[in-house]
Amino acid sequence: MDTATLIARESFVERGARERVAGLLDAGTMRELLDPFERLRSPWLAEQDIVTQADDGVVIARGAIAGTAVVCCAVEPAFQGGAIGEVGGAKIAGALELALEDAEAGRPVVPVLLLETGGVRLQEANCGLAAIAEIHAAIAALRAHVPVVGVVAGPVGCFGGMSIAAGLCSQLIATREARLGLNGPQVIEQEAGVDEFDSRDRPMIWSLTGGEQRRATGLVDTLCADDAQAIAAEVAAAVAAGPEDPARVADVDAALARLARIDGDRRAEADWVRDAFQTPTDDRSDA
């Protein structure tokens, strides 16, 4: 790609959550629900002398993408690293549960989840975990009616319980800048030691949990450049698709077979993990 094209390209990663949602929705259709003027703040952060945010770091908006009704749930990575607490988690779970009611009533609304989050907010862990469990249940139920589209963009990545939410999505889109994993680098280092996982080794971290590797190992469906228009096009295509589950969600036996090939005593290396997770029929050429 030439320099002029790169300069003209608009970054999706550099946008805030509200800007990301607005860029995905058809012009004039965005209607934000429970916006900052509702003042739905976390009741727990202030008690710990932590500055709150009026929308608790989660943007919920109804609108349309290429004429299809959608509800977008976007996590703001700039607030508490995108961590999910009681209020923000309840906003996402409530939006998904309402979408499920609409789908069951014959009024399909496609959920689009913009997931850039470190997982549950430790300051209110139990409340956040309960909300994340409700999110998981809603996604699993929705997949029978409509596609559930997930996007992981940017260096904050998607970790903890919200990485499970990402994995449950019908279609998962990621950029090379993104990361996806159940545990973050510092948590792995803390529990297993620096010899197992050095949280300062950024090339190693991206080689194992970055978007390109996750696509190669089948945990991401579409790898996309950090281009707002390109990501919008991929989201629109996923929204237009039917509710069919991808193999990474539906084929449990294949997933278990892949895990069985992993040697837990061996230190993970990018090429070895990629080979272990691929099957002869895998085709990751779209990256």
C-alpha positions in Angstrom: 0.0 0.0 0.0 1.4 3.4 -1.0 2.0 6.2 1.5 -0.8 8.4 0.1 -3.4 5.6 0.6 -2.1 5.0 4.2 -2.4 8.7 5.0 -5.9 8.9 3.6 -7.1 5.9 5.5 -9.0 6.7 8.7 -8.2 4.6 11.8 -10.9 2.7 13.6 -8.7 2.0 16.5 -8.1 5.7 17.3 -11.8 6.4 17.5 -13.6 6.5 20.8 -16.5 4.1 21.5 -19.2 6.6 20.4 -17.4 7.5 17.3 -16.9 3.9 16.4 -20.7 3.2 16.7 -21.6 6.3 14.7 -19.2 5.3 11.9 -20.9 1.9 11.6 -24.5 3.0 11.5 -26.4 4.4 8.5 -26.4 8.2 8.5 -29.2 9.6 10.6 -30.3 6.4 12.3 -28.2 6.4 15.5 -30.3 6.7 18.7 -28.3 6.3 21.9 -29.9 4.6 24.8 -29.0 5.4 28.4 -26.6 8.1 27.3 -24.4 10.1 29.7 -27.2 12.5 30.5 -28.9 9.7 32.3 -26.0 9.8 34.8 -25.9 6.0 35.2 -22.6 5.8 37.1 -21.0 3.0 39.0 -22.1 3.1 42.6 -18.9 1.4 43.7 -16.0 3.4 42.2 -16.8 6.6 44.0 -16.7 4.8 47.3 -13.1 3.9 46.5 -12.2 7.5 45.5 -12.1 6.5 41.8 -13.5 9.0 39.2 -16.7 7.7 37.6 -18.0 8.2 34.1 -21.6 9.2 33.4 -22.2 6.2 31.0 -19.9 3.8 33.0 -17.8 3.4 29.9 -20.4 1.6 27.7 -22.3 3.1 24.7 -25.6 1.5 23.7 -27.2 2.7 20.4 -30.0 1.5 18.1 -29.9 2.2 14.4 -29.5 0.5 11.1 -26.6 -0.9 9.0 -27.4 -1.1 5.3 -31.1 -0.9 6.3 -31.0 -3.8 8.8 -32.0 -2.9 12.4 -29.1 -3.3 14.8 -28.2 -2.5 18.4 -24.6 -1.6 19.0 -22.9 -2.1 22.4 -19.5 -0.5 22.5 -17.0 -0.6 25.4 -14.9 2.6 25.9 -11.2 1.4 26.3 -10.2 4.9 27.6 -12.2 4.4 30.8 -10.8 1.9 33.3 -9.2 0.0 30.4 -12.6 -1.0 29.2 -13.3 -3.0 32.3 -16.8 -4.2 32.8 -18.6 -3.3 36.0 -22.2 -3.7 37.3 -23.7 -0.7 35.4 -21.9 -1.1 32.1 -22.4 -4.8 32.1 -26.1 -4.5 32.9 -26.4 -2.0 29.9 -25.0 -4.6 27.5 -26.9 -7.5 29.0 -30.2 -5.5 29.0 -29.7 -4.5 25.3 -29.0 -8.1 24.3 -32.0 -9.4 26.3 -34.3 -6.8 24.6 -32.9 -7.8 21.2 -33.7 -11.4 22.1 -37.3 -10.4 23.0 -37.6 -8.6 19.6 -36.2 -11.6 17.7 -38.6 -14.0 19.4 -41.5 -11.7 18.5 -40.5 -11.7 14.9 -38.7 -8.3 14.9 -35.1 -9.2 14.4 -32.4 -6.8 15.7 -28.8 -7.8 15.0 -26.4 -7.1 18.0 -23.0 -5.6 17.2 -20.5 -5.8 20.0 -17.4 -3.6 20.0 -15.2 -5.3 22.5 -12.1 -3.6 23.7 -11.9 -4.6 27.3 -9.6 -6.1 29.9 -12.6 -8.1 31.3 -14.3 -7.6 34.6 -13.7 -4.5 36.7 -11.8 -5.7 39.8 -13.3 -3.0 42.1 -16.7 -4.6 41.6 -15.8 -8.1 40.5 -18.8 -10.1 41.6 -21.3 -7.7 40.2 -19.4 -7.4 37.0 -19.0 -11.2 36.7 -22.8 -11.6 37.1 -23.4 -9.2 34.3 -20.9 -10.9 32.1 -22.6 -14.2 32.7 -25.9 -12.7 31.6 -24.2 -11.3 28.4 -22.9 -14.9 27.6 -26.4 -16.4 28.1 -28.0 -13.7 25.9 -25.5 -14.2 23.1 -25.9 -17.9 23.1 -29.7 -17.5 22.9 -29.6 -14.8 20.2 -27.5 -16.9 17.8 -30.5 -19.1 17.0 -32.3 -16.0 15.6 -29.8 -13.5 14.3 -26.0 -13.2 13.8 -24.2 -11.7 16.7 -21.3 -9.7 15.4 -18.2 -9.0 17.5 -15.3 -6.6 16.7 -12.0 -6.5 18.6 -9.9 -3.6 17.7 -6.9 -1.8 19.2 -4.1 -2.7 21.6 -6.3 -3.0 24.8 -7.6 -6.2 23.3 -10.3 -8.4 24.7 -9.6 -10.5 27.8 -11.2 -12.2 30.8 -14.9 -13.1 30.7 -15.5 -10.7 27.8 -13.1 -12.8 25.7 -15.6 -15.6 26.2 -18.3 -13.2 25.0 -16.2 -12.6 21.9 -15.8 -16.3 21.3 -19.5 -16.8 21.5 -20.2 -14.3 18.7 -21.5 -15.7 15.4 -18.9 -13.7 13.5 -15.7 -12.2 15.1 -13.7 -9.5 13.3 -10.3 -8.3 14.5 -7.4 -6.1 13.4 -3.8 -7.0 13.6 -3.4 -4.4 16.4 -6.0 -6.3 18.5 -5.3 -9.0 21.1 -7.6 -11.8 22.3 -7.1 -14.1 25.3 -8.7 -15.4 28.4 -5.9 -14.1 30.6 -3.8 -11.0 30.0 0.0 -11.0 29.9 0.5 -9.7 33.4 -1.9 -12.2 34.9 -0.1 -15.1 33.2 3.3 -13.8 34.3 2.0 -13.4 37.9 0.7 -16.9 38.0 3.2 -18.9 35.9 6.4 -16.7 36.1 8.3 -14.6 33.6 9.9 -17.6 32.0 6.4 -18.7 30.9 5.2 -15.3 29.8 7.1 -12.1 29.8 4.6 -9.2 29.9 7.2 -6.8 28.7 7.9 -8.8 25.5 5.4 -7.1 23.1 6.5 -8.9 19.9 6.0 -12.3 21.7 2.6 -11.2 23.1 1.2 -10.2 19.7 2.7 -13.3 18.1 0.6 -15.4 20.4 -2.6 -13.3 21.1 -2.6 -10.8 18.3 -5.3 -10.6 15.7 -3.3 -12.3 12.9 -2.4 -15.3 15.1 -6.0 -15.6 16.4 -7.2 -15.7 12.8 -4.6 -18.3 11.8 -5.7 -20.5 14.7 -9.4 -20.2 13.9 -10.4 -18.1 16.9 -11.2 -15.0 14.7 -13.3 -15.2 11.6 -12.1 -12.1 9.7 -8.9 -10.2 10.0 -9.2 -6.6 8.9 -6.8 -3.6 8.5 -7.2 -0.7 10.9 -9.4 1.1 8.4 -12.7 2.5 9.5 -14.4 2.0 6.1 -13.0 -1.5 5.7 -14.2 -2.5 9.2 -17.6 -1.0 8.5 -17.9 -3.0 5.3 -17.0 -6.3 7.1 -19.5 -5.5 9.9 -22.2 -4.8 7.3 -21.5 -8.2 5.6 -21.6 -10.0 8.9 -24.9 -8.3 9.8 -26.4 -9.3 6.5 -25.5 -13.0 7.0 -27.8 -15.5 8.5 -27.7 -16.8 12.1 -25.7 -19.9 11.2 -23.0 -20.7 13.8 -19.4 -20.8 12.6 -17.3 -24.0 13.1 -15.3 -22.5 16.0 -18.6 -22.3 18.0 -20.6 -25.3 16.7 -17.9 -28.0 16.3 -17.0 -28.8 19.9 -15.4 -32.1 19.0 -13.0 -30.4 16.6 -12.1 -27.8 19.3 -11.4 -30.5 21.9 -9.3 -32.4 19.4 -7.2 -29.3 18.8 -6.7 -28.8 22.5 -5.6 -32.4 22.9 -2.7 -31.7 20.6 -1.4 -29.0 22.9 1.5 -30.0 25.2 0.9 -28.1 28.4 4.5 -28.7 29.6 5.9 -26.9 26.6 6.4 -23.1 26.5 4.1 -21.6 23.8 5.6 -20.5 20.6 3.7 -18.8 17.8 4.5 -21.3 15.0 4.0 -24.3 17.1 0.6 -23.1 18.4 -0.5 -22.2 14.9 0.4 -25.7 13.6 -1.3 -27.4 16.5 -4.6 -25.5 16.0 -4.8 -25.9 12.3 -6.4 -28.9 10.6 -5.8 -30.0 7.0 -9.0 -28.3 5.9 -8.2 -24.9 7.5 -7.8 -22.0 5.0 -6.6 -18.8 6.6 -5.7 -17.1 3.3 -8.0 -14.1 3.6 -5.7 -12.4 6.1 
